C-alpha cells in the first residue's frame, strides 16, 4: 500500500512539473513570430533608410558623354598622272592656236562688267574641240570703239550687236541689218560683260562645265572676251530671258548661221 501511494505521488509531481518548460518555449516562438515582421518592416522603412544615410541625398552617378565607335580608315586612291596630261586639240590648221584668253588691256577702251566673285561663266570643261579653218589667223585684235557705239571702217564690215536689255542679237554688214535673233544672256548674279570686243577663236563643238553643271557637246562657240562667247544651246528654250552664266545663248539654228557668217576678228558690241 505504501509503495502504491509513493508511485501516485511521483506521477502527480511529474504532472505538476511538466508544463513549466513549455512556457518559455512558447514565449520564444511568439517573440520570434512577432520579431521577424517587425525587423523586416524596420529595415524596409523609408525612415530607416534616411537615418542610415545620415539624411544625405544620394550622389548621382557620373554621366558618360562619350561612346566607342569603330570608324573605317580612309582609303587613299592613287592618282593617275595621265589624267592631267595635255588636252588633245584637233586643229584644222597648223601651227596650233594658243587658246588662252587675252588680257583686258588688249581691247582698247572697252570696260568689261566683271561677274561677282565666285561666279563662273560657261567655261570649257575640256579642250577637246574642233577649231575651224579661219581660227588659224586668230589674233587678239583691239578696238577703239567705246561702249554702246560702233563705227564701221568699211562699207561692208561685218559686226555683231548684243542688246542685253532686249535679249536680242543684231547682225550688221556696215550699217545694214542683215539678221537678228532672240538670245539668253547672263543672269543678274553672272552678268554678261559689256563693251566692244573681237571674236578671238571659233570652236565648232566642245564640252563646258563649272560648279553645278556639265554641258557636253556645246555647238558653234565663238569667244569674244576670255571665256565669254556666243554659242548654240540645247538645254533650254527660254530665249528672250536671261538664263546663262555669262555667255550669249542662241538656238542651234541661229548659232549655226552666225558661226558660218562671222569670222575671227569680227567685232562684237555688247551693251544694255
Backbone bond lengths (Angstrom), bond angles and torsions (degrees), N, CA, C in turn:
res aa  C-N    CA-C-N  psi(-1)  N-CA   C-N-CA  omega(-1)  CA-C   N-CA-C  phi
1 X - - - 1.452 - - 1.515 111.16 -
2 X 1.269 114.37 -43.01 1.460 119.32 -179.44 1.517 110.99 -64.85
3 X 1.296 114.76 -37.41 1.474 118.87 179.83 1.494 111.18 -66.34
4 X 1.307 116.79 -41.23 1.465 120.39 179.52 1.509 111.68 -64.92
5 X 1.286 115.92 -36.67 1.471 118.50 179.21 1.512 111.22 -68.17
6 X 1.310 117.33 -34.65 1.460 121.09 178.79 1.534 110.24 -67.56
7 X 1.309 117.45 -38.98 1.468 120.75 178.13 1.520 111.40 -63.68
8 X 1.335 115.18 -39.85 1.458 119.35 179.82 1.506 111.05 -66.57
9 X 1.302 116.11 -37.94 1.471 118.82 -179.86 1.528 110.80 -69.12
10 X 1.327 115.27 -35.51 1.480 118.58 178.83 1.519 110.89 -66.38
11 X 1.315 117.48 -42.55 1.462 121.73 178.81 1.514 111.69 -63.85
12 X 1.335 112.85 -41.24 1.471 115.57 179.97 1.516 111.02 -66.74
13 X 1.342 115.19 -35.43 1.466 118.58 178.40 1.531 111.01 -65.60
14 X 1.310 115.64 -42.14 1.471 119.09 178.89 1.512 111.09 -65.55
15 X 1.351 113.75 -35.84 1.469 117.36 -179.78 1.503 111.29 -66.44
16 X 1.333 115.40 -36.40 1.469 118.38 -179.07 1.514 111.11 -75.45
17 X 1.343 119.68 -29.32 1.469 122.76 -178.32 1.550 112.99 -86.31
18 X 1.291 119.50 -17.72 1.475 122.04 -173.35 1.524 113.41 -61.32
19 X 1.303 124.71 -41.41 1.484 122.95 -176.77 1.512 113.97 -71.87
20 X 1.301 119.70 -12.63 1.461 120.54 -173.62 1.526 112.29 -65.06
21 X 1.299 122.99 -31.86 1.484 123.60 -179.86 1.523 112.27 -84.50
22 X 1.316 118.14 -18.42 1.463 120.74 179.48 1.526 112.12 -74.81
23 X 1.287 117.91 -30.65 1.475 120.93 -176.15 1.524 111.25 -62.72
24 X 1.342 120.01 -50.29 1.485 118.49 177.63 1.530 112.71 -61.53
25 X 1.308 116.54 -36.72 1.471 118.91 -179.55 1.513 111.33 -63.68
26 X 1.314 115.16 -46.53 1.466 118.98 179.12 1.513 111.19 -64.14
27 X 1.334 114.60 -36.27 1.470 118.33 179.49 1.535 111.09 -66.08
28 X 1.325 115.40 -42.17 1.475 119.35 178.88 1.527 110.46 -63.09
29 X 1.317 116.74 -43.13 1.472 120.19 179.42 1.518 110.70 -61.97
30 X 1.329 115.00 -42.22 1.475 118.47 -179.53 1.520 111.27 -64.66
31 X 1.351 114.92 -42.66 1.479 118.40 178.86 1.530 110.32 -62.67
32 X 1.332 117.77 -41.70 1.470 121.24 -179.10 1.530 111.18 -64.30
33 X 1.346 115.05 -43.53 1.466 119.56 -179.97 1.520 110.91 -61.63
34 X 1.332 116.05 -39.60 1.468 119.32 -179.69 1.528 112.14 -78.99
35 X 1.345 116.60 -31.00 1.469 119.62 -174.27 1.527 112.08 -74.61
36 X 1.322 117.69 -37.35 1.472 120.16 -176.76 1.533 111.73 -60.35
37 X 1.335 119.77 -50.84 1.482 117.94 177.11 1.518 112.85 -62.59
38 X 1.353 115.71 -34.64 1.467 117.93 -179.48 1.525 111.23 -65.57
39 X 1.349 115.42 -44.38 1.467 118.91 179.04 1.531 110.46 -63.57
40 X 1.338 118.02 -41.84 1.475 121.48 178.65 1.525 110.99 -61.66
41 X 1.335 114.90 -41.89 1.468 119.00 179.61 1.522 110.93 -63.65
42 X 1.345 115.90 -41.33 1.469 119.27 -178.98 1.526 110.81 -66.50
43 X 1.339 116.17 -43.70 1.464 119.47 -177.18 1.523 112.19 -66.56
44 X 1.312 116.82 -33.15 1.475 119.77 -179.35 1.511 112.91 -91.77
45 X 1.277 118.08 0.88 1.472 121.08 -178.35 1.527 110.88 -74.59
46 X 1.361 118.90 136.75 1.474 121.60 175.06 1.523 112.61 -58.69
47 X 1.324 116.52 -30.79 1.472 119.73 179.59 1.518 109.84 -64.50
48 X 1.347 116.16 -43.09 1.452 119.39 179.35 1.531 111.04 -64.56
49 X 1.354 115.69 -40.69 1.465 119.16 178.26 1.516 111.33 -62.05
50 X 1.335 116.95 -40.35 1.471 120.34 179.29 1.521 111.19 -65.85
51 X 1.361 115.95 -42.38 1.472 120.01 -178.88 1.521 110.26 -67.20
52 X 1.354 116.41 -40.38 1.464 118.91 -177.70 1.517 112.32 -67.30
53 X 1.341 116.62 -27.39 1.474 119.50 178.23 1.509 112.35 -93.17
54 X 1.361 117.16 9.81 1.477 122.63 179.18 1.521 112.16 58.33
55 X 1.328 116.32 27.77 1.456 119.55 174.62 1.513 114.22 75.75
56 X 1.327 118.65 7.31 1.462 120.75 -178.76 1.529 110.48 -86.17
57 X 1.348 114.59 143.05 1.464 120.25 177.79 1.519 109.46 -72.03
58 X 1.288 117.81 144.77 1.474 119.52 178.32 1.519 110.74 -63.87
59 X 1.313 116.07 142.67 1.463 122.10 179.52 1.527 108.22 -86.40
60 X 1.338 116.50 120.08 1.473 118.02 -179.60 1.526 111.45 -65.37
61 X 1.283 114.40 147.63 1.467 119.33 178.08 1.518 110.26 -69.18
62 X 1.291 116.13 146.82 1.462 121.12 -179.72 1.527 110.27 -66.37
63 X 1.367 114.43 128.24 1.457 119.21 179.69 1.530 110.47 -74.02
64 X 1.300 114.38 145.41 1.462 120.36 178.31 1.522 108.36 -100.26
65 X 1.315 115.91 119.82 1.463 121.45 -175.84 1.524 112.29 -104.36
66 X 1.268 118.18 21.56 1.454 120.30 179.46 1.516 108.51 -141.38
67 X 1.279 114.06 161.04 1.454 120.38 179.03 1.522 108.94 -144.15
68 X 1.270 115.14 152.16 1.458 120.30 179.79 1.525 109.28 -84.69
69 X 1.318 116.15 126.95 1.462 121.50 -178.59 1.526 108.83 -129.84
70 X 1.310 115.89 134.65 1.465 120.61 175.71 1.523 108.71 -90.90
71 X 1.320 117.31 117.70 1.467 122.71 -179.51 1.527 108.42 -114.21
72 X 1.319 113.88 127.80 1.470 118.23 179.75 1.516 110.48 -68.30
73 X 1.308 115.54 141.88 1.457 119.78 178.27 1.521 109.97 -69.93
74 X 1.342 117.30 138.40 1.473 118.87 -179.92 1.522 111.36 -66.23
75 X 1.326 113.37 144.46 1.459 119.68 177.85 1.523 109.17 -92.85
76 X 1.287 117.18 130.92 1.462 122.42 -179.92 1.526 108.17 -99.56
77 X 1.339 114.38 114.11 1.462 119.39 -178.57 1.522 110.50 -84.51
78 X 1.297 114.66 141.34 1.465 119.98 176.72 1.518 109.67 -80.15
79 X 1.328 116.60 128.41 1.460 121.89 -178.12 1.523 109.39 -86.94
80 X 1.317 113.82 127.42 1.458 119.57 177.69 1.521 108.88 -79.52
81 X 1.324 115.98 116.67 1.466 120.04 -177.38 1.515 112.04 -64.25
82 X 1.331 116.98 -20.18 1.465 118.54 -179.13 1.513 112.47 -68.99
83 X 1.357 116.32 -19.25 1.461 119.14 178.43 1.506 110.82 -61.91
84 X 1.344 115.42 -33.09 1.457 120.18 -176.77 1.531 112.02 -96.07
85 X 1.294 115.65 19.79 1.459 118.66 178.60 1.512 110.35 -68.60
86 X 1.312 116.56 162.28 1.464 121.47 -178.46 1.519 109.89 -59.57
87 X 1.363 117.89 135.16 1.464 121.05 -178.41 1.522 111.52 -65.24
88 X 1.323 113.61 150.79 1.450 120.53 179.06 1.518 109.55 -86.38
89 X 1.316 117.83 125.45 1.456 122.59 178.61 1.522 108.03 -117.85
90 X 1.326 113.88 118.84 1.458 119.45 177.51 1.514 107.61 -92.35
91 X 1.293 117.00 97.27 1.458 121.20 -175.10 1.515 110.10 -101.53
92 X 1.329 114.89 139.83 1.454 119.84 178.34 1.512 111.96 -86.33
93 X 1.333 117.28 -3.94 1.461 120.76 -177.84 1.510 109.22 -132.03
94 X 1.296 117.72 160.98 1.458 123.77 178.37 1.522 108.12 -128.95
95 X 1.347 120.21 137.01 1.464 127.28 3.18 1.520 111.99 -79.21
96 X 1.381 117.84 167.51 1.466 120.32 178.84 1.516 110.60 -60.47
97 X 1.322 114.17 151.60 1.461 120.77 -177.19 1.513 110.18 -92.52
98 X 1.305 118.35 137.60 1.459 123.14 174.02 1.519 108.34 -73.10
99 X 1.339 116.64 118.36 1.460 119.93 -174.60 1.511 113.16 -96.41
100 X 1.333 118.59 12.57 1.456 119.47 177.35 1.520 110.30 -70.91
101 X 1.344 115.67 148.22 1.454 120.26 -178.59 1.517 110.23 -73.50
102 X 1.347 118.08 146.05 1.461 121.19 177.93 1.508 111.26 -77.05
103 X 1.329 118.15 156.22 1.465 119.63 174.62 1.515 110.59 -67.55
104 X 1.342 116.00 156.12 1.455 120.20 -176.43 1.514 111.56 -62.51
105 X 1.331 117.83 -26.80 1.459 120.76 -178.24 1.518 112.52 -67.60
106 X 1.335 118.13 -14.87 1.458 120.82 179.07 1.519 112.59 -75.45
107 X 1.318 117.07 -1.43 1.451 119.44 -174.99 1.518 112.40 -113.16
108 X 1.323 117.00 31.77 1.459 121.19 173.11 1.507 112.35 60.52
109 X 1.329 116.11 -127.36 1.449 121.75 -174.43 1.521 112.73 -91.71
110 X 1.309 118.51 5.15 1.455 120.29 -179.61 1.513 109.94 -65.86
111 X 1.322 116.50 138.46 1.462 121.58 -179.60 1.516 107.72 -119.96
112 X 1.347 118.20 97.31 1.466 119.43 -179.04 1.517 111.29 -65.40
113 X 1.326 115.54 147.35 1.456 121.36 172.94 1.509 107.49 -89.88
114 X 1.335 117.23 107.07 1.457 120.71 -175.91 1.514 110.19 -73.42
115 X 1.322 118.67 136.64 1.455 120.60 175.96 1.508 110.21 -68.94
116 X 1.366 118.36 160.01 1.469 121.08 178.98 1.507 111.05 -58.97
117 X 1.356 115.16 157.52 1.463 120.70 179.97 1.513 110.17 -59.17
118 X 1.309 115.19 139.64 1.455 120.80 176.30 1.519 113.49 89.70
119 X 1.335 118.34 -13.59 1.454 119.28 179.54 1.522 109.75 -85.61
120 X 1.298 115.09 157.48 1.454 119.43 -179.93 1.514 109.40 -132.38
121 X 1.300 115.59 150.42 1.455 119.87 172.86 1.510 108.41 -92.87
122 X 1.303 116.37 179.60 1.450 120.59 -179.08 1.518 108.98 -76.27
123 X 1.314 115.04 75.64 1.455 121.53 -175.26 1.516 110.21 -80.48
124 X 1.325 117.00 155.73 1.465 118.67 -179.64 1.513 111.43 -61.27
125 X 1.343 115.83 128.48 1.441 119.18 176.71 1.513 110.84 -75.75
126 X 1.305 116.79 -39.52 1.456 121.54 174.33 1.519 107.05 -137.41
127 X 1.319 115.41 160.91 1.455 119.68 178.22 1.520 110.82 -102.75
128 X 1.324 116.04 31.00 1.456 120.05 171.54 1.514 106.02 -86.98
129 X 1.310 117.01 101.40 1.457 120.45 -169.04 1.522 110.13 -146.52
130 X 1.306 114.08 166.84 1.464 120.60 174.05 1.516 107.73 -112.44
131 X 1.306 116.92 115.40 1.456 121.96 -179.99 1.523 108.43 -95.64
132 X 1.323 116.38 129.08 1.460 119.83 -174.99 1.518 110.65 -75.20
133 X 1.322 115.32 167.26 1.463 121.06 -173.03 1.524 113.02 -59.11
134 X 1.334 117.46 -42.81 1.452 117.53 -173.78 1.516 112.30 -73.01
135 X 1.347 118.10 -5.59 1.462 119.71 175.30 1.517 111.44 -70.49
136 X 1.331 117.40 -17.08 1.459 120.04 -178.76 1.519 111.97 -64.78
137 X 1.320 117.79 -21.36 1.465 120.34 179.48 1.515 110.90 -99.77
138 X 1.355 115.87 13.83 1.461 119.10 -174.74 1.515 112.77 -61.81
139 X 1.314 115.53 139.88 1.452 121.78 172.58 1.517 107.42 -146.39
140 X 1.317 116.67 163.81 1.443 120.91 -179.54 1.522 107.50 -92.64
141 X 1.316 115.27 78.48 1.458 119.98 -174.15 1.507 110.47 -75.46
142 X 1.314 116.74 132.86 1.451 121.62 177.19 1.511 110.99 -87.17
143 X 1.307 115.48 172.74 1.454 120.81 178.05 1.504 109.52 -146.81
144 X 1.320 116.55 146.41 1.456 121.76 177.51 1.518 111.80 -95.81
145 X 1.338 117.04 6.75 1.456 119.04 -177.95 1.510 110.14 -74.32
146 X 1.302 117.50 139.78 1.459 121.53 176.57 1.512 108.88 -85.51
147 X 1.335 115.45 164.19 1.454 120.91 -177.63 1.526 110.48 -59.40
148 X 1.359 115.56 140.41 1.460 124.34 177.92 1.532 112.58 69.00
149 X 1.322 118.84 11.97 1.458 121.14 178.07 1.525 108.99 -133.38
150 X 1.319 115.47 151.29 1.460 119.86 176.10 1.519 108.37 -151.28
151 X 1.314 116.21 125.55 1.465 121.08 176.71 1.517 107.96 -115.40
152 X 1.304 117.73 123.15 1.462 121.91 -176.66 1.515 110.34 -77.69
153 X 1.336 114.21 134.82 1.458 119.26 177.09 1.524 110.90 -80.55
154 X 1.328 115.50 -32.57 1.458 119.83 179.24 1.512 110.15 -124.15
155 X 1.280 116.26 160.46 1.459 121.00 -176.07 1.513 111.56 -63.02
156 X 1.324 117.77 -35.57 1.461 121.62 -175.77 1.532 112.60 -109.95
157 X 1.310 117.71 20.99 1.469 119.51 -179.34 1.528 110.46 -62.48
158 X 1.313 115.43 136.26 1.465 120.90 -179.86 1.530 109.82 -93.00
159 X 1.325 115.94 135.68 1.461 120.38 176.89 1.519 109.69 -153.42
160 X 1.317 114.54 159.17 1.471 122.05 -174.61 1.516 108.53 -119.13
161 X 1.328 116.53 133.84 1.462 122.18 178.78 1.530 108.52 -116.20
162 X 1.354 116.81 121.05 1.467 122.35 179.30 1.521 107.89 -107.63
163 X 1.327 116.93 112.77 1.462 122.77 -179.55 1.529 108.14 -98.90
164 X 1.340 115.97 106.31 1.464 120.43 -176.34 1.521 111.70 -69.67
165 X 1.330 117.47 -32.37 1.466 120.38 179.96 1.522 111.17 -67.51
166 X 1.331 116.60 -38.70 1.462 121.10 -179.17 1.525 112.61 -89.75
167 X 1.341 117.07 -10.14 1.469 121.29 -174.51 1.539 109.64 53.02
168 X 1.330 113.63 52.57 1.459 119.26 -176.13 1.521 110.12 -144.94
169 X 1.330 115.68 147.59 1.461 123.24 177.05 1.527 108.47 -111.81
170 X 1.329 115.58 128.55 1.466 121.54 177.68 1.532 108.72 -111.84
171 X 1.324 116.08 138.38 1.460 122.06 -176.82 1.532 108.41 -115.98
172 X 1.337 115.76 125.06 1.467 120.82 -175.29 1.524 111.06 -121.80
173 X 1.335 114.30 149.65 1.463 122.73 163.17 1.521 106.15 -120.55
174 X 1.318 115.39 103.31 1.454 119.95 -170.51 1.516 109.02 67.41
175 X 1.328 117.49 -123.48 1.463 121.98 177.78 1.520 112.26 -99.09
176 X 1.316 117.17 6.95 1.463 121.15 -176.17 1.527 110.44 -98.75
177 X 1.334 116.06 124.73 1.461 121.14 175.85 1.521 108.57 -77.38
178 X 1.328 116.66 121.57 1.463 120.34 -177.53 1.530 112.96 -107.95
179 X 1.329 117.68 -18.40 1.464 119.76 178.68 1.525 109.02 -168.60
180 X 1.325 116.86 163.47 1.473 121.64 174.76 1.521 108.61 -155.74
181 X 1.338 115.84 150.28 1.462 121.23 -176.89 1.526 109.78 -139.23
182 X 1.333 115.54 149.89 1.457 119.94 166.03 1.527 108.63 -71.00
183 X 1.329 116.38 147.98 1.467 121.04 -178.69 1.519 109.52 -140.83
184 X 1.311 115.30 167.30 1.466 122.66 170.52 1.515 107.20 -126.30
185 X 1.333 115.99 114.48 1.463 120.42 -178.72 1.526 109.83 -101.07
186 X 1.341 116.44 -165.87 1.456 120.93 -172.54 1.521 114.19 -68.04
187 X 1.332 114.91 147.28 1.460 121.53 173.75 1.523 109.95 -68.13
188 X 1.345 116.23 170.57 1.466 120.19 -178.86 1.525 111.50 -61.40
189 X 1.332 117.34 -34.50 1.469 120.25 -178.70 1.525 111.87 -83.25
190 X 1.319 117.21 -16.15 1.474 121.74 177.43 1.526 108.44 -135.29
191 X 1.326 117.57 69.89 1.471 120.26 -172.26 1.523 112.73 -72.11
192 X 1.316 114.26 157.76 1.462 121.30 172.91 1.526 109.12 -78.45
193 X 1.328 116.52 139.63 1.464 120.11 178.92 1.524 110.04 -64.47
194 X 1.323 115.95 151.72 1.462 120.90 177.08 1.521 109.90 -115.61
195 X 1.315 116.25 151.20 1.453 121.71 -179.60 1.515 110.80 138.22
196 X 1.315 116.85 -176.31 1.462 122.72 176.43 1.523 108.70 -106.57
197 X 1.312 116.11 125.98 1.452 122.45 -174.02 1.524 109.27 -132.42
198 X 1.315 115.39 179.43 1.460 122.14 174.68 1.518 109.28 -129.49
199 X 1.321 116.91 140.36 1.465 120.25 173.92 1.519 108.10 -61.52
200 X 1.340 115.93 123.36 1.465 118.60 -176.39 1.522 113.40 -108.00
201 X 1.338 117.21 -12.55 1.464 120.03 174.35 1.521 108.52 -162.29
202 X 1.335 115.62 147.41 1.465 122.75 176.23 1.528 108.44 -120.51
203 X 1.322 116.67 131.06 1.463 122.32 -178.82 1.524 107.70 -127.05
204 X 1.319 116.31 122.33 1.463 119.02 -175.42 1.525 112.32 -67.39
205 X 1.317 118.33 -38.27 1.466 121.27 179.28 1.520 109.02 -158.41
206 X 1.334 117.16 143.26 1.460 121.40 177.52 1.525 109.98 -165.09
207 X 1.332 115.10 164.61 1.462 121.79 175.15 1.521 109.26 -89.92
208 X 1.332 115.42 145.48 1.464 120.73 175.39 1.521 108.43 -130.49
209 X 1.339 116.38 140.54 1.458 118.91 174.86 1.510 109.78 -154.82
210 X 1.318 114.72 163.92 1.459 123.08 178.49 1.509 107.98 -168.31
211 X 1.343 118.08 -170.67 1.469 120.55 179.48 1.526 111.69 -58.21
212 X 1.313 116.48 113.90 1.459 120.84 174.90 1.521 115.65 89.39
213 X 1.311 119.51 3.46 1.461 118.71 178.13 1.526 111.11 -152.67
214 X 1.324 114.62 154.80 1.465 122.38 174.67 1.523 107.23 -145.76
215 X 1.319 117.14 121.69 1.463 122.64 -175.65 1.529 108.92 -123.61
216 X 1.308 117.82 99.65 1.466 119.26 178.94 1.528 111.58 -80.18
217 X 1.313 115.48 150.58 1.466 122.73 171.07 1.527 113.24 55.99
218 X 1.321 116.45 50.55 1.469 120.09 174.90 1.531 107.54 -75.50
219 X 1.336 118.31 124.97 1.467 119.51 -172.31 1.528 113.57 -95.88
220 X 1.306 115.45 154.78 1.467 124.92 168.55 1.527 112.13 53.46
221 X 1.328 114.53 65.07 1.464 121.90 -177.26 1.527 108.91 -97.85
222 X 1.329 115.77 131.78 1.468 121.29 175.23 1.526 107.77 -130.60
223 X 1.349 116.66 108.37 1.458 121.22 -178.71 1.530 109.81 -83.88
224 X 1.347 114.54 132.66 1.468 118.79 179.33 1.526 112.84 -117.30
225 X 1.342 118.28 -17.56 1.470 121.20 173.90 1.519 108.10 -153.13
226 X 1.330 116.05 114.83 1.466 121.12 -178.45 1.528 108.99 47.63
227 X 1.361 118.73 -121.09 1.460 119.38 -179.43 1.528 112.35 -102.56
228 X 1.321 117.06 22.51 1.463 121.99 171.01 1.530 108.25 -91.50
229 X 1.330 116.46 131.84 1.450 118.51 -177.20 1.515 112.86 -154.85
230 X 1.318 115.31 172.25 1.463 123.37 169.78 1.519 107.29 -99.28
231 X 1.332 117.32 137.97 1.468 118.71 179.98 1.519 110.77 -160.23
232 X 1.331 114.52 163.28 1.454 121.02 175.63 1.516 111.16 -71.07
233 X 1.333 115.85 153.39 1.464 121.32 -174.57 1.526 109.22 -137.20
234 X 1.340 115.93 123.93 1.463 120.72 179.46 1.527 113.07 -114.06
235 X 1.342 118.65 -7.37 1.466 121.42 -172.65 1.528 113.20 -94.18
236 X 1.320 118.54 -2.49 1.470 120.55 172.19 1.520 108.53 -157.51
237 X 1.329 116.14 164.21 1.466 120.78 176.83 1.525 110.92 -131.70
238 X 1.339 116.57 28.79 1.467 121.25 179.86 1.526 111.08 -90.20
239 X 1.295 116.50 48.66 1.456 120.16 -178.16 1.527 109.55 -69.77
240 X 1.337 114.69 141.14 1.453 121.01 -171.79 1.514 111.92 101.92
241 X 1.351 116.50 -3.67 1.464 123.25 179.92 1.526 108.69 -130.50
242 X 1.339 118.98 135.48 1.471 120.00 176.09 1.525 110.79 -57.20
243 X 1.320 117.14 128.40 1.460 121.54 -176.16 1.520 113.31 -139.37
244 X 1.325 119.01 -15.99 1.464 120.57 -165.83 1.519 112.38 -99.38
245 X 1.342 114.37 179.06 1.456 121.80 174.82 1.531 111.36 -96.57
246 X 1.329 115.97 20.53 1.453 119.94 176.19 1.509 114.51 134.43
247 X 1.333 116.92 -25.44 1.460 119.73 179.46 1.528 110.83 -78.11
248 X 1.325 115.36 169.59 1.463 122.05 177.23 1.525 107.56 -101.53
249 X 1.335 115.80 106.94 1.464 121.50 -178.55 1.525 110.52 -82.72
250 X 1.331 116.44 134.07 1.462 123.17 176.03 1.522 109.09 -128.92
251 X 1.334 116.42 160.39 1.461 118.52 172.07 1.531 108.61 -65.05
252 X 1.319 115.54 161.38 1.469 119.40 -179.80 1.532 110.61 -60.29
253 X 1.333 116.63 -43.20 1.469 119.63 -178.92 1.523 111.49 -64.44
254 X 1.341 116.76 -44.49 1.466 119.59 -179.10 1.529 111.16 -66.99
255 X 1.341 116.22 -40.03 1.464 119.66 179.14 1.526 110.90 -64.95
256 X 1.334 116.55 -36.82 1.467 120.01 177.95 1.526 110.95 -63.16
257 X 1.324 115.89 -46.71 1.467 119.96 -179.83 1.527 110.55 -61.34
258 X 1.343 116.43 -46.58 1.463 120.19 -177.01 1.523 111.20 -67.24
259 X 1.338 116.94 -36.87 1.461 121.73 179.25 1.530 110.80 -61.75
260 X 1.331 115.98 -41.82 1.463 120.36 -179.59 1.532 111.76 -75.20
261 X 1.324 117.25 -23.85 1.469 120.91 -177.34 1.527 111.84 -84.81
262 X 1.339 116.94 -40.75 1.467 121.23 -175.23 1.520 110.67 -86.81
263 X 1.307 115.48 167.72 1.465 121.61 177.63 1.523 108.48 -142.27
264 X 1.333 115.91 168.72 1.457 120.13 176.00 1.525 108.81 -60.10
265 X 1.323 116.14 129.84 1.453 121.05 -176.88 1.515 113.17 103.49
266 X 1.354 118.40 -16.30 1.464 120.97 178.20 1.525 109.81 -59.37
267 X 1.326 116.50 134.64 1.463 121.79 -178.30 1.529 109.77 -74.08
268 X 1.333 115.87 137.39 1.463 122.99 174.38 1.522 107.19 -122.26
269 X 1.316 116.83 114.77 1.461 122.84 -178.63 1.525 108.18 -103.90
270 X 1.351 117.95 117.74 1.470 122.76 -176.02 1.521 108.59 -116.09
271 X 1.328 116.99 128.41 1.471 120.50 -176.91 1.523 109.66 -159.83
272 X 1.336 114.58 168.88 1.469 120.93 174.01 1.520 109.85 -93.85
